């Protein structure tokens, strides 16, 4: 096969095929050969010209998903909503995160972060340095101003909530039974209640998320 004059198109094709297979078969059950078989004639050499490994492909797929992340746009829209209190905005952000289609696709890939220390490290740093600062902190500060959230530590609370949501209660990081997920959620509710926020009614969404991953 002649040298590809359009490497960007080749990369996008590899990522498109890989993402589809990761969602359909799960990351662990998708092989490099599976990807090759669906590339319409591209060789293994074409893949390894652009990516060092299957994990490298996964990183690129995830980076592209995050770059196109519609959830952040939804969150910004919530932040600008002048009819909601800070507490209502924070709760709605949780709901949108669970229901987001891209997040659901990401969960369907069957990624186990404990087996991927670099991705886990990236998720932890992004939770504290990006999501906490740019998503949660502004609405917590707004909630303090409008009286719907009670805390003297907005920055620290934003970081704790982000780590809770993205790491501690995330079944892709710590797989748990449905019963354990319920216990974790009840504990998370006790934390948010101290801030003046009741998230108890969104448990069914968490339960469905955990069941999807476990199945």
Secondary structure, 3 states (H helix, E strand, C coil): CCCCCCHHHHHHHHHHHHHHHHHHHCCCCCCHHHHHHCCCCCCHHHHHHHCCCHHHHHHHHHHHHHHCCHHHHHHHHHHHCCCCCHHHHHHHHHHHHHHCHHHHHHHHCCCCHHHCHHHHHHHHHHHHHHHHHHHHHHHHHHHHHHCCCCCCCHHHHHHHHHHHHHHHCCCCCCCCCHHHHHHHHHHHHHHHHHHCCCCHHHHHHHHHHHHHHHC
